[in-house]
Every structure is written in C-alpha cells, then in structure tokens.
Amino acid sequence: MKRFVTICLMVFSLLYAVALGLFLIGNFGLFGNEPDPLAAVFLMPLGMPWNFWIDLFPESTWPWLAAAAPSLNCAALWIISKTVRWHETD
C-alpha cells in the first residue's frame, strides 16, 4: 500500500508541475502565446478542497493562491506516506 501512495504522490506531482507550467505560460503569454484568463483551469481540480476558501482573500491574490493550492494536497500525500504505518501482506 505504501508503494501505491508513493506512486500517487509522483503522478500528482507530475500533473501539478504540468498544470503549473501551463498556468505560467498562459498567464504571462510566454512563447508567443496570448495571455489567457483561463490559464489556471487545470490547477482547479488539483487544488480541491482548498480552492473553496480562496475567495476569502483579496481578488488580486486569487490566481497565485489557486496555483499554490495543489501544493497543500501534495504535502498531505507526502505526510501520509511518511507517517502511516503500512502493514505489508505477502
């Protein structure tokens, strides 16, 4: 089971890195792309449930908080993988 959680953590981290890259490219118009207001659309499902509380902060910070929210889920998966005692059965 620990191996499964570790694989989930790696896959989630990879998806987060790709979504964050797409956000930065779309938000700043890098590589000749026009700035896109929907650049953070892939970050939203990765940041659930933390994204529900973003509207408590000033509106100018919303895109950056949406970009940081998946890191909380990544940290939670990492903590679970390190602290839970796994009983391996053969």
KAPEQUI-V381220 format. One record per residue. RES is the residue in three letters. D_LAST is the distance of its C-alpha to the last C-alpha in Angstrom with 2 decimals. Layout:
res: <RES/RES>
d_last: <D_LAST/D_LAST>
This chain:
res: <MET/LYS/ARG/PHE/VAL/THR/ILE/CYS/LEU/MET/VAL/PHE/SER/LEU/LEU/TYR/ALA/VAL/ALA/LEU/GLY/LEU/PHE/LEU/ILE/GLY/ASN/PHE/GLY/LEU/PHE/GLY/ASN/GLU/PRO/ASP/PRO/LEU/ALA/ALA/VAL/PHE/LEU/MET/PRO/LEU/GLY/MET/PRO/TRP/ASN/PHE/TRP/ILE/ASP/LEU/PHE/PRO/GLU/SER/THR/TRP/PRO/TRP/LEU/ALA/ALA/ALA/ALA/PRO/SER/LEU/ASN/CYS/ALA/ALA/LEU/TRP/ILE/ILE/SER/LYS/THR/VAL/ARG/TRP/HIS/GLU/THR/ASP>
d_last: <11.41/13.47/13.62/14.96/17.54/18.52/19.17/21.13/23.09/24.00/25.08/27.02/28.68/29.71/31.16/32.94/34.44/35.72/37.15/38.76/40.30/41.70/43.07/44.85/46.24/47.45/48.77/50.77/51.67/50.26/50.62/53.62/51.98/53.93/52.58/50.62/50.40/47.15/45.35/42.83/41.75/38.30/37.77/38.42/35.19/33.13/35.03/34.67/35.25/37.18/39.69/41.15/42.70/44.25/47.54/48.14/48.98/52.03/52.03/52.44/48.97/47.12/46.10/44.80/42.88/41.35/40.31/38.77/37.01/33.82/33.39/32.81/29.89/28.54/28.99/27.23/24.12/24.28/24.74/21.80/19.50/20.98/21.41/18.60/15.99/12.58/9.86/6.58/3.77/0.00>
